[in-house]
Structure formats: structure tokens, C-alpha cells
Amino acid sequence: YEMSMTSANFSVVYGAGPDEPFCSVLDIDGYRIMLDCGWDSQFNRETLEPLEAIAPTVDAVLVSFPDLSHMGALPYAQKHLGLTAPVYATMPVSRMGRLFLEDAWLSYRGKRGGRFFTMPDVMACVQNIHALKYSQTVDLNVSTRRSREGEGEGKAGGEGRITVTPFMAGRMIGGTFWSIMREDEELIYAVEYNNRKEQHLNRFTLETVSKPSVLITDAYNITTEASMKRADLDRSLYNGLKLTFQRGGDILIPVDPAGRILEILLCLHRFWRKMKISTPIIVLSHVGSMAVEAAQSQVEWLSSKLRNASMTERPYHFHPSEICLIQSPSELDGLPAPRVILATDAFMTGGFSQHIMTKIAANPRNLLLLTQRGPKGTPSYQLSQSPTPRVVNVVKRRMVPMTRLEIEEAKIQEERKKKEKAKEKE
């Protein structure tokens, strides 16, 4: 794309298809900005293959949301793929992103994601993020543009300015759309935003920026039917809960560890108080208590309604009789039924939600309640299809010791891959 005084080239590294993680590169006069660095919930190593050649050439990284699909690959890319560029995100995205990554590592230890990064990798990744406030403009140091073979210095190599500014995108606390300014030209990067006002967040709006020269966005819901009104959604949720309670069943709601769970908690908490339900809402997560504490300490990032109410009733300061935070499925045995269980992860690809899903499904009185579609191939994706399938494929992984022959074969394959990569670079 040629702007009046700027040359900008946008390319997708991966994530152009539906339900794929986000990662793309915006090249402005030779200065490369990576827009998100996500990974899929199943940690497929093949997904990151296009990132290997790109990562060392990146000059800056902008992260929009704290979930895996936007920053899940950051620890791996920084440790193994040569990504050394400064990373920018809002304060909550940095803080909640750590919880997403920590929950993933704890859920997948010894399996897929747990093999690709460690907790020290997560801590190093988060500590290196430049945390920003909304509307805080940062002047990128274009003079530090990485030299690339076959390229001249370019205009961004020492002339002019590139600035980035985060604005509220809704959906998750700290969620961001980015304004990228080059001289008098403005580019907007806005994906997965929510233009509907919710209980815990205000809605996304472009009114905070002038008319941009370029808008980079996604079309995730373009093929779906018009969404229900919020009142109808709440009514449908509450009716499902009420009917399941009446027949004495348990309810499983798969959730993410530190994103959409905050909205779901407020919705359920309001229903609990309205119906005067005595049993607590159960949160089964490795990082549940830390997510709630993080929400308590970031009131200024919440909706205007919650900020105004914080003088009389502090958001997310639940009474122990209302919310029960546990870290093991075995703790469910001592809790009274009927139970509402919010368990990670949201797509049931692993973690606690997959572990107890089969038990919930075995009893027709129980209810499995999905609050979002999952990526293709996941149990949540299969169950969200219409009509609902009678059989759902669930892949459960466990650690199995390798035989001596398998270890030798793995070493040979690894050496072969290294030689092939070395030939490609020659």
C-alpha cells in the first residue's frame, strides 16, 4: 500500500484462516512491526514454521489481547526463534497474559505446550513487555531498524517518526486496537474487538481516532447470523441454569483463565444474588485466585459503571460463600450439589475442563454450557455445530516414556531437520 509519503506493506505470517492464532507483519519504510504473536490452543509446532525466518528481522511487537491466540508464541519465539524486538502491550494484557501462559504451562506440562516453553521463559517474556496505558503514545526508535540483507537503509532507517498508541477494544481487560502513525498517515490495527458494552468493560469505538488511511481488521463473525441482544443472551443463560438446578444437575462452563471469565463471573454473580442461591460458584483453575486478584487491582481498566460503583461495592471482591476457588478436580468431591463449575480451558483441548467433561456428559441431568466457539477440531467446536453431534472426539494426552529406539529415531530426525535448514540458508 502506497500512502502519500509512506510505503507500507502488510503481510500475514499465519492466522488468515478462521479460528487461527494471530501473527502478521507491517513493514513501514523498512521498519517491521509484528502485530500479535499467537499460538493455537493445541500448540502445534507446525503453526510457527513461517515465524522462524521473520522473527529475527522484527523491530517491534504490538500485542492486542492477553490470550494464547495473540501472545501464546511470544516465550517460544524469544527463546528459540531469535525474536529480540521490544514488545508493547497495555498493563492488563501484560499481567493477564502471564496468567494465560502460566495456566497453559501448568495444564500441558510434559505435553505439547509444556515442552516448548518453561515458567522462566514466561517470566522473562512478561518482564520484557513495555506496559502502556490507553492513549499513551510511544515513539518507536526507527534508527534501530535491523539491517536486512539486500535492503538499503530506507526512510525509516534514521528519518521521520513512527508512533504507536493503544486504545480500548473491549472483549478482555486491557484489550487493544492500535493506532500506528507515520508522519501524517495513520494506520489502525483492530482485531477481535467487541462493539457491545458489557458488565465489566466498555465497548470498542473508533470515535477516539481520526479517519485512518488504512484499517487492518478481521471478519471472524461475518458468516454467522446476527447475534442476540444482550438481554436475550442473559435470559437464555439464566433459563439454562435454572432448569438444570431444578433437576438436580451440575453445570460445566469451560472458560479461559484470565479473560472472558471476568464477564462470566459478573453475570453469574448477579444471577446468584437475584435468585438467592446458597451454593457458591466454583472456579477450577490453576490461576483462578490470581485472576480475581488482578481484576480487583485494575478497577481503572473496567467499565465506567463498575468504576462508579467501586465506591460502594468493590468489583470482584466476592464473599467466600459466593465464589469458591479451587485448583484440583479432587476438591469438587467435598462441595455440595448442584454445582456450577467454571473450568479452564475454554476449548476443552486439555486442562481441567477436558478432565471433567466426560463425567458431566455421563449424566443427562447435567449441562455443558459453551460461551464461545472453539477452533476447528476442538471439542468445543464440535459441540457448537448444529445439529449437536451425538459423538464428540476427545484427544487425551499423557506422558509415556520413549523406548531407546524411539529416542535414536528422534535424534536422527532432529539432525536431518537441522541439515535441511542449513542448506536453505546457504
C-alpha positions as CSV (number, residue, x, y, z in Angstrom):
1,Y,0.0,0.0,0.0
2,E,1.4,3.4,-1.0
3,M,0.5,6.3,1.2
4,S,1.2,9.9,0.2
5,M,4.7,10.0,1.9
6,T,5.0,6.4,3.2
7,S,5.3,2.9,1.8
8,A,3.5,0.3,4.0
9,N,3.4,-3.4,3.3
10,F,1.1,-5.7,5.3
11,S,1.7,-9.5,5.3
12,V,0.1,-12.3,7.3
13,V,2.7,-14.7,8.9
14,Y,-0.2,-17.0,9.9
15,G,-3.7,-16.6,11.0
16,A,-5.5,-15.6,7.8
17,G,-7.9,-18.6,8.2
18,P,-10.8,-18.9,10.6
19,D,-10.1,-19.8,14.2
20,E,-6.3,-19.4,13.7
21,P,-3.9,-17.6,16.0
22,F,-2.9,-14.0,15.0
23,C,0.5,-13.0,13.7
24,S,1.3,-10.6,10.9
25,V,3.9,-8.0,10.0
26,L,3.5,-4.4,9.0
27,D,6.6,-3.0,7.1
28,I,6.6,0.8,7.1
29,D,9.5,2.2,5.1
30,G,11.6,-0.8,6.1
31,Y,10.7,-0.8,9.8
32,R,9.0,-4.1,10.6
33,I,6.2,-4.2,13.3
34,M,4.9,-7.6,14.3
35,L,1.2,-7.4,15.1
36,D,0.5,-10.1,17.7
37,C,2.4,-13.3,18.2
38,G,-0.2,-16.0,18.9
39,W,-0.3,-19.8,19.1
40,D,-3.2,-22.2,18.8
41,S,-4.5,-23.9,22.0
42,Q,-3.1,-27.2,20.9
43,F,0.5,-25.8,20.5
44,N,1.0,-27.2,17.0
45,R,4.7,-26.7,16.2
46,E,4.0,-26.5,12.5
47,T,2.0,-23.3,13.0
48,L,5.1,-21.4,13.9
49,E,7.2,-22.5,10.9
50,P,6.5,-19.3,9.0
51,L,7.7,-17.3,12.0
52,E,11.2,-18.7,12.1
53,A,12.5,-16.6,9.2
54,I,10.6,-13.5,10.2
55,A,11.3,-13.3,14.0
56,P,14.9,-12.1,13.9
57,T,14.0,-9.3,11.4
58,V,11.3,-7.7,13.5
59,D,11.9,-4.2,15.0
60,A,8.8,-4.0,17.4
61,V,5.9,-6.2,18.5
62,L,2.4,-5.0,19.4
63,V,0.1,-7.3,21.4
64,S,-3.6,-6.8,21.3
65,F,-5.0,-9.3,23.9
66,P,-3.6,-11.5,26.6
67,D,-4.9,-14.8,25.4
68,L,-2.9,-17.5,23.6
69,S,-4.1,-16.6,20.1
70,H,-2.5,-13.2,20.5
71,M,0.6,-13.8,22.6
72,G,0.9,-17.5,23.2
73,A,4.0,-17.9,21.0
74,L,6.0,-15.0,22.5
75,P,8.0,-17.0,25.0
76,Y,9.0,-19.6,22.4
77,A,9.8,-17.1,19.7
78,Q,12.0,-15.1,22.1
79,K,13.9,-18.1,23.3
80,H,14.2,-20.2,20.2
81,L,13.4,-18.1,17.1
82,G,15.6,-15.0,17.7
83,L,12.8,-12.6,18.5
84,T,14.6,-9.8,20.4
85,A,12.4,-6.8,19.4
86,P,10.8,-4.7,22.1
87,V,7.2,-5.8,22.9
88,Y,4.4,-3.3,23.7
89,A,1.0,-4.0,25.3
90,T,-1.3,-2.5,27.9
91,M,-0.6,-3.2,31.6
92,P,-3.6,-5.6,32.0
93,V,-2.6,-7.5,28.8
94,S,0.9,-8.0,30.2
95,R,-0.4,-9.1,33.6
96,M,-3.3,-11.3,32.4
97,G,-1.1,-12.7,29.6
98,R,1.3,-14.1,32.2
99,L,-1.7,-15.9,33.7
100,F,-2.8,-17.3,30.4
101,L,0.8,-18.6,29.7
102,E,1.2,-19.9,33.3
103,D,-2.1,-21.8,33.1
104,A,-1.2,-23.3,29.7
105,W,2.2,-24.5,31.1
106,L,0.6,-26.0,34.2
107,S,-2.1,-27.7,32.1
108,Y,0.2,-29.1,29.5
109,R,3.3,-30.0,31.5
110,G,5.1,-32.7,29.6
111,K,2.6,-32.4,26.7
112,R,2.9,-30.1,23.7
113,G,3.0,-26.6,25.1
114,G,4.7,-27.7,28.3
115,R,7.6,-28.9,26.2
116,F,8.0,-25.7,24.2
117,F,8.4,-23.2,27.0
118,T,9.1,-23.1,30.7
119,M,7.9,-20.9,33.6
120,P,11.3,-19.0,33.5
121,D,10.6,-18.4,29.8
122,V,7.2,-17.0,30.7
123,M,8.5,-14.7,33.4
124,A,11.3,-13.4,31.1
125,C,8.8,-12.7,28.4
126,V,6.4,-10.8,30.6
127,Q,9.2,-8.8,32.3
128,N,10.4,-7.5,28.9
129,I,7.0,-6.1,27.9
130,H,6.7,-2.3,27.8
131,A,3.4,-1.8,29.6
132,L,1.3,1.1,28.4
133,K,-1.9,2.9,29.4
134,Y,-4.7,3.6,26.9
135,S,-4.0,6.7,24.8
136,Q,-0.3,6.6,25.8
137,T,1.8,7.3,22.7
138,V,5.2,5.8,22.3
139,D,7.8,7.0,19.8
140,L,9.4,3.9,18.2
141,N,13.2,4.2,17.8
142,V,13.3,3.8,14.0
143,S,17.0,4.4,13.9
144,T,17.5,1.0,15.4
145,R,15.9,-0.8,12.4
146,R,17.5,-4.1,11.9
147,S,19.7,-4.3,8.8
148,R,18.5,-7.0,6.4
149,E,20.5,-8.5,3.6
150,G,19.7,-6.9,0.2
151,E,17.9,-3.9,1.7
152,G,19.1,-0.3,1.9
153,E,18.7,1.9,4.9
154,G,15.2,3.1,3.8
155,K,13.4,6.2,5.1
156,A,12.7,4.6,8.5
157,G,16.4,3.9,8.9
158,G,17.0,7.3,10.5
159,E,14.5,9.8,9.2
160,G,11.0,10.6,10.4
161,R,9.0,9.1,13.2
162,I,6.7,6.1,13.9
163,T,4.5,6.3,16.9
164,V,2.1,3.7,18.3
165,T,-0.9,4.3,20.7
166,P,-3.2,1.7,22.3
167,F,-6.9,2.3,22.5
168,M,-9.7,0.2,24.2
169,A,-11.0,-2.7,22.1
170,G,-13.3,-4.4,24.7
171,R,-13.7,-8.2,25.0
172,M,-10.9,-8.7,27.5
173,I,-9.5,-6.3,30.2
174,G,-6.7,-4.2,28.6
175,G,-7.8,-5.4,25.1
176,T,-6.3,-3.1,22.5
177,F,-6.6,-1.8,19.0
178,W,-3.5,0.1,17.8
179,S,-3.1,3.4,16.1
180,I,0.2,3.5,14.2
181,M,1.3,6.9,12.9
182,R,3.9,7.6,10.3
183,E,4.3,11.3,9.7
184,D,0.7,12.4,8.9
185,E,-0.6,9.0,8.0
186,E,-2.5,6.8,10.4
187,L,-2.9,3.0,10.3
188,I,-5.4,1.2,12.6
189,Y,-4.9,-2.4,13.6
190,A,-8.1,-3.7,15.2
191,V,-9.0,-7.4,15.5
192,E,-11.4,-9.4,17.7
193,Y,-12.8,-6.2,19.2
194,N,-16.2,-6.0,20.9
195,N,-18.5,-3.2,20.0
196,R,-21.1,-4.2,22.6
197,K,-20.9,-2.7,26.1
198,E,-20.6,-5.4,28.7
199,Q,-20.8,-5.5,32.5
200,H,-17.0,-5.4,33.0
201,L,-15.9,-3.4,30.0
202,N,-16.9,-0.5,27.9
203,R,-17.4,-1.2,24.2
204,F,-14.9,-0.6,21.3
205,T,-15.3,2.6,19.3
206,L,-13.3,4.2,16.6
207,E,-14.5,7.6,17.6
208,T,-11.3,8.1,19.6
209,V,-9.2,8.3,16.4
210,S,-9.4,10.4,13.3
211,K,-10.1,8.9,9.9
212,P,-7.2,6.4,9.2
213,S,-5.5,5.9,5.9
214,V,-5.6,2.2,6.4
215,L,-7.7,-0.1,8.6
216,I,-6.5,-3.6,9.3
217,T,-9.2,-5.8,10.8
218,D,-10.7,-9.3,10.7
219,A,-14.1,-10.7,9.8
220,Y,-14.4,-13.6,12.2
221,N,-18.2,-13.3,12.6
222,I,-19.1,-12.3,9.0
223,T,-20.6,-15.6,8.1
224,T,-22.6,-16.0,11.3
225,E,-26.2,-14.9,12.0
226,A,-26.9,-11.7,13.7
227,S,-26.1,-12.0,17.4
228,M,-28.8,-12.0,20.0
229,K,-29.5,-8.9,22.1
230,R,-27.7,-8.9,25.5
231,A,-31.0,-9.2,27.4
232,D,-31.9,-12.3,25.4
233,L,-28.5,-13.8,25.9
234,D,-28.7,-13.3,29.7
235,R,-32.2,-14.8,29.7
236,S,-31.1,-17.8,27.8
237,L,-28.2,-18.3,30.2
238,Y,-30.3,-17.9,33.3
239,N,-33.1,-20.3,32.0
240,G,-30.5,-23.0,31.3
241,L,-29.1,-22.6,34.8
242,K,-32.5,-22.6,36.4
243,L,-33.8,-25.7,34.6
244,T,-30.6,-27.7,35.4
245,F,-30.8,-26.7,39.1
246,Q,-34.4,-27.8,39.2
247,R,-33.5,-31.3,38.0
248,G,-30.5,-31.5,40.4
249,G,-27.8,-31.5,37.7
250,D,-24.3,-30.0,37.7
251,I,-23.2,-27.3,35.1
252,L,-19.8,-27.1,33.5
253,I,-18.8,-23.9,31.8
254,P,-15.4,-24.1,30.1
255,V,-13.6,-20.7,30.5
256,D,-10.3,-19.1,29.8
257,P,-8.1,-18.4,32.8
258,A,-8.0,-14.6,32.8
259,G,-10.0,-13.1,30.0
260,R,-13.7,-13.7,29.3
261,I,-14.0,-15.4,32.7
262,L,-14.3,-12.0,34.3
263,E,-17.5,-11.2,32.4
264,I,-19.0,-14.6,33.0
265,L,-18.3,-14.3,36.8
266,L,-20.2,-11.0,36.9
267,C,-23.2,-12.4,35.0
268,L,-23.4,-15.5,37.3
269,H,-22.8,-13.4,40.4
270,R,-25.8,-11.2,39.5
271,F,-28.0,-14.2,38.9
272,W,-26.9,-15.8,42.2
273,R,-27.9,-12.7,44.2
274,K,-31.2,-12.3,42.3
275,M,-32.2,-16.0,42.9
276,K,-30.6,-16.1,46.4
277,I,-28.7,-19.2,45.6
278,S,-26.7,-20.5,48.6
279,T,-24.2,-22.8,46.9
280,P,-21.0,-21.0,45.6
281,I,-19.9,-20.6,42.0
282,I,-16.9,-22.9,41.6
283,V,-13.8,-21.7,39.7
284,L,-11.5,-24.6,38.9
285,S,-8.3,-23.1,37.5
286,H,-4.5,-23.1,38.2
287,V,-4.6,-19.3,38.4
288,G,-8.2,-18.5,39.4
289,S,-7.3,-16.6,42.6
290,M,-4.6,-14.6,40.8
291,A,-7.0,-13.7,38.0
292,V,-9.6,-12.4,40.5
293,E,-6.9,-10.5,42.5
294,A,-5.7,-8.9,39.3
295,A,-9.2,-7.8,38.4
296,Q,-9.6,-6.3,41.9
297,S,-6.5,-4.2,41.5
298,Q,-7.2,-2.9,38.0
299,V,-10.5,-1.2,38.5
300,E,-9.4,1.8,36.4
301,W,-9.5,-0.5,33.3
302,L,-13.0,-1.8,33.9
303,S,-16.3,-0.3,32.6
304,S,-17.4,3.1,33.7
305,K,-20.4,1.5,35.5
306,L,-18.0,-0.6,37.7
307,R,-15.7,2.3,38.3
308,N,-18.5,4.4,39.5
309,A,-19.9,1.6,41.7
310,S,-16.4,0.9,43.2
311,M,-17.0,3.5,45.9
312,T,-19.8,1.4,47.5
313,E,-19.1,-2.1,46.2
314,R,-15.7,-3.0,45.0
315,P,-15.7,-5.1,41.8
316,Y,-14.7,-8.8,42.1
317,H,-14.4,-8.7,45.9
318,F,-16.6,-11.7,46.3
319,H,-17.6,-13.3,49.6
320,P,-16.3,-16.8,50.1
321,S,-19.9,-18.1,50.2
322,E,-20.4,-16.8,46.7
323,I,-17.2,-17.9,44.9
324,C,-15.1,-21.0,45.6
325,L,-11.6,-21.0,44.0
326,I,-10.1,-24.5,43.7
327,Q,-7.0,-25.9,41.9
328,S,-7.8,-29.6,41.7
329,P,-10.7,-31.7,40.5
330,S,-10.5,-33.8,43.6
331,E,-11.7,-30.8,45.6
332,L,-15.1,-31.0,43.8
333,D,-16.0,-34.1,45.8
334,G,-16.5,-32.2,49.0
335,L,-18.6,-29.4,47.5
336,P,-22.5,-29.6,47.7
337,A,-24.6,-30.2,44.6
338,P,-25.9,-28.9,42.3
339,R,-22.7,-27.2,41.3
340,V,-21.8,-24.6,38.7
341,I,-18.1,-25.2,37.7
342,L,-16.1,-22.7,35.7
343,A,-13.1,-24.8,34.5
344,T,-10.1,-24.0,32.2
345,D,-9.5,-24.2,29.3
346,A,-12.3,-22.7,27.2
347,F,-12.0,-25.1,24.3
348,M,-11.5,-28.3,26.3
349,T,-8.4,-29.2,24.4
350,G,-6.8,-30.0,27.8
351,G,-6.7,-28.8,31.3
352,F,-9.5,-29.2,33.9
353,S,-12.5,-28.7,31.6
354,Q,-11.5,-31.7,29.4
355,H,-10.8,-33.8,32.5
356,I,-14.3,-33.4,34.0
357,M,-16.2,-33.0,30.7
358,T,-16.7,-36.8,30.3
359,K,-18.1,-37.1,33.9
360,I,-20.5,-34.2,33.2
361,A,-21.6,-35.8,29.9
362,A,-22.3,-39.1,31.5
363,N,-25.3,-37.8,33.4
364,P,-28.3,-36.5,31.4
365,R,-29.3,-34.2,34.2
366,N,-26.1,-32.2,33.8
367,L,-25.5,-29.3,31.5
368,L,-22.4,-28.4,29.4
369,L,-22.6,-24.7,28.7
370,L,-20.4,-23.2,25.9
371,T,-19.9,-19.4,25.9
372,Q,-17.8,-19.2,22.8
373,R,-16.9,-21.2,19.7
374,G,-13.6,-23.0,19.7
375,P,-11.0,-23.6,16.9
376,K,-11.8,-26.3,14.4
377,G,-11.1,-29.8,15.7
378,T,-11.5,-28.9,19.4
379,P,-14.4,-30.4,21.4
380,S,-16.0,-27.0,21.9
381,Y,-16.0,-26.5,18.1
382,Q,-17.6,-29.9,17.6
383,L,-20.3,-29.3,20.2
384,S,-21.1,-25.8,18.8
385,Q,-22.2,-27.3,15.4
386,S,-25.9,-27.5,14.5
387,P,-27.3,-30.1,15.0
388,T,-25.3,-31.1,18.0
389,P,-23.3,-34.3,17.2
390,R,-24.1,-37.4,19.2
391,V,-20.4,-38.3,19.3
392,V,-17.5,-36.0,20.0
393,N,-13.9,-36.9,19.6
394,V,-11.7,-36.0,22.6
395,V,-7.9,-36.4,22.5
396,K,-6.4,-37.0,25.9
397,R,-2.6,-36.9,26.2
398,R,-0.3,-38.3,28.8
399,M,3.4,-38.7,29.3
400,V,4.8,-42.1,28.1
401,P,8.5,-43.0,28.4
402,M,10.2,-43.3,25.0
403,T,12.0,-46.5,24.1
404,R,15.7,-46.5,23.2
405,L,14.9,-47.0,19.6
406,E,12.4,-44.1,19.6
407,I,15.0,-41.8,21.2
408,E,17.5,-42.7,18.5
409,E,15.0,-42.1,15.7
410,A,14.0,-38.7,17.2
411,K,17.7,-37.7,17.3
412,I,18.2,-38.7,13.7
413,Q,15.1,-36.7,12.6
414,E,16.3,-33.6,14.5
415,E,19.7,-33.8,12.9
416,R,18.0,-34.1,9.5
417,K,15.9,-31.0,10.1
418,K,19.0,-29.0,11.1
419,K,20.8,-30.0,8.0
420,E,17.9,-29.1,5.8
421,K,17.6,-25.7,7.4
422,A,21.3,-25.1,7.0
423,K,21.0,-25.9,3.3
424,E,18.1,-23.5,2.9
425,K,20.2,-20.7,4.4
426,E,23.1,-21.3,2.0
